[in-house]
Every structure is written in C-alpha cells, then in structure tokens.
Amino acid sequence: MTGIPFRVISNPFFVNALKILNPSYNVPSREVLSGQLLDNQIAKVNDKVNKIIEFATDITIGLDGWTTPDGSSIWNFVLLTPS
C-alpha cells in the first residue's frame, strides 16, 4: 500500500499529469475509483489466488501482525507455493 488517499484522483495537478501521459484517458471520480474499480480488481485478484490455491500441492502460510498507533490490529497472511 502506498498510503495515497483516494481523493488525490480529484487533485487538478494529478489529473493534469494523467492527461499528459494519456490525453484520451477519462479520469474516474473518487467514488468510482474507491468503489466499482477497486471492487473489480479485488475480485480479479481473489479469483487468481483461488485458482493457484486449488491446484497447489504444497502451501506454506506466513503470518505477521501489528498494531497501529491508534490501536487498530492489522494482520497480513502470505501463502507461498512452489510455483
């Protein structure tokens, strides 16, 4: 994670940078980016992970957890396969 807030997509300087890179690109709204587009990408990643797990013969699970300064717990799970 980069920690960049979704509201950066509406920053005029950021929009201008995207337009310089690709003038025909239509910049999505913050709501679309953090909703529909993010949900679609999460679904694609989950499908890919599920397919890898389904056909894996050996899986190693790694786990790390920590607490943020505000007291929230964050857990990270990593699945490792030979392929």
N, C-alpha and C positions, 0 to 999 in steps of 0.2 A: 504494500500500500504506500502511496505517495503522501497521503495526508492532505491532498489538494481538495478543497471543498467543491461541491457541485456548482456553486454559484459562480465559479470562475468562468463557466461557459457563457455567461452573460456580460462578462467584462469586455468593453469595447476594444481594448488592446489585444486581448486573447482572440476575439472574433476577427480582428484585422489580421493577426498572424495566421490564422487558419485560412482566411481569404487569400493571403499572399501565397500560401502553399498550394491552394487549390481554389481558384476563383469561382468555380461552379458548385462548390460544396455548400449545402444548406445546413447551417449550424442548428442543432436541435435545442429546444428550450431546456432549462434546468430540470423541469418536471419530467420531460420525455427521457432525458439522459439518465436521471436517477430512478426512473420507473421502468417504462417499457424496454428501453435499450439495455439497461442493466439486468433486468429480469431475463431477457432473451440470452444474454451472454452467460448468465449463471446456469440456465437450462442447458446450453451447449456444453459447458464445462462439466456439469453433472453427468450428462449423457456419456461424454468421453471417459470420465472416471469410472462410471458404472460398467462400461464395456471392458475397460482394462481389468477391473477387479473380477468381472465374470470369468475371464479366460486366464487369469493368473494362477499359477500353480504354487507359488510361494509369495507371501506378503509379509513384510515387516512393518509394524506400526510404530511410529515415533510420536512422542507427545511432549509438548512444552506448555507451560502455563505461567502466567504472571499477573500481577495486579497493577492497574494504572494508578497514577497519583490520586485520582478521585475515588479509588476503592473498587473499581469495576474489575471483575475477573475476565481474563482473556485466555482462551485455550486454543492451541494450534495442534492439529493432528496431521501427520505426514504418512502416507502409505508408500512404501518402497517395494518395487517389483524388479526382478532380474532384467526385464526387457526395457 
